[in-house]
Amino acid sequence: MTGLRERLGLRFPIVQAPMAGGVTTPELVAAVSRAGGLGSLGAAYLTAGQIAEAGAAVRALTDRPFGVNLFVPESLPEVTGAEVAAAVADLSPLHAELNLPPPTLPERVREDFAAQFRAVLELRPTVFSFAFGRLGMTEMTALHEAGILIIGTATGVQEARALASDRVDAVVVQGGSAGGHRGGWMQDELADTLALTRAVVKAVHVPVSAAGGLMDAAGVRAVLDAGADLAQCGTAFLRASEAGTSAPYRAALAAARPGDTTLTRAFSGKTARGLANRVTAEVGYPLPFPLQNALTRDLRAAAARTGRAEFLSLWAGEGAHLGRAGTAAELLVGLWP
Ligand SMILES: Cc1cc2nc3c(=O)[nH]c(=O)nc-3n(C[C@H](O)[C@H](O)[C@H](O)COP(=O)(O)O)c2cc1C
């Protein structure tokens, strides 16, 4: 048993990655934690009230430890009217195919981070993790005082060093093959997961959880041998029966072949990895994050309702073709037999 695994009382050295956008339902989080991994709720797109509700729903299903994850907000980007018009014109033909009017930028482009953070403190999950930057000292202190284990996200050694100097309890290192958004904030070298794990384990004295392309026991074993305490798997849980993954998204994952993922800013304005589709191919003028995310909300919702995977964000890592369907507990055992 290694440090983090022991501290969290885990039977499996595996974290089910937080996945914002409806994938990590309370049922999935609880099922993973109950089976002996660490379930994590991706709460970045939830309101404070929804975080409290989802947390209570997890607790009603298990008393095992679980994590909650948020995105650290950057200052809102300034955009010109011409840039908004270009992004709207870009999306309008796709909207027309779904019988939607052209998109408009809503008043509220992201959730209120301070309120989300207060909801997390009140909920007091065992673990709080975050991506896209560093927390302020006030937030770090509040989490430490609440006894919540703090995990930051790094895509490179420099970011890991910055997080360690902020006194996080652990660092998730995210290799370039990972599904979903790139979680760092400095220059991203899209590093190989194993190489990054080795480099960060050597560079910092905090425990490391490794993420990116870990789809089977051999992958998990390799990052643990490289010095990681835990393996964080996202794509491997997308087809879990308890996950909130929509039917067209599941079908696209089941049909995925090697090389089908791409890095794109088309959906949110921030680089993320997912299965290539018409949006990743046709949208060329995205607004910066989180504006584009707000601008594509209606398109994504309508696509999910009508089963049109070609207009959905299909976040997935390079190992998507190796994914399996099953219960969360079955998938967990497959990752650590
Ligand atoms: C659908 C999806 C959504 C994700 N959402 C988040 C998120 O909300 N917060 C976060 O820190 N990481 C998020 N990630 C990234 C994961 O934490 C992790 O780095 C990644 O899943 C690991 O690579 P893998 O998908 O190859 O296992 C997401 C990944 C996916 C696939």
The ligand as a Gaussian input file, in Angstrom:
#p B3LYP/6-31G(d) Opt

LIG

0 1
 C      -15.610000      13.390000     -20.359000
 C      -14.454000      13.937000     -19.574000
 C      -14.664000      15.031000     -18.746000
 C      -13.631000      15.519000     -17.952000
 N      -13.882000      16.534000     -17.073000
 C      -12.931000      16.901000     -16.172000
 C      -13.241000      17.802000     -15.113000
 O      -14.372000      18.265000     -14.966000
 N      -12.241000      18.125000     -14.249000
 C      -10.983000      17.594000     -14.353000
 O      -10.117000      17.931000     -13.534000
 N      -10.662000      16.738000     -15.350000
 C      -11.616000      16.370000     -16.237000
 N      -11.308000      15.450000     -17.222000
 C       -9.921000      14.935000     -17.329000
 C       -9.691000      13.784000     -16.371000
 O       -9.536000      14.283000     -15.063000
 C       -8.414000      12.982000     -16.702000
 O       -7.312000      13.828000     -16.823000
 C       -8.535000      12.169000     -17.971000
 O       -9.796000      11.571000     -18.075000
 C       -7.458000      11.100000     -17.974000
 O       -7.294000      10.547000     -19.247000
 P       -8.178000       9.307000     -19.803000
 O       -9.477000       9.942000     -20.178000
 O       -7.390000       8.830000     -20.940000
 O       -8.331000       8.331000     -18.682000
 C      -12.328000      14.953000     -18.041000
 C      -12.125000      13.863000     -18.910000
 C      -13.162000      13.348000     -19.667000
 C      -12.908000      12.163000     -20.542000

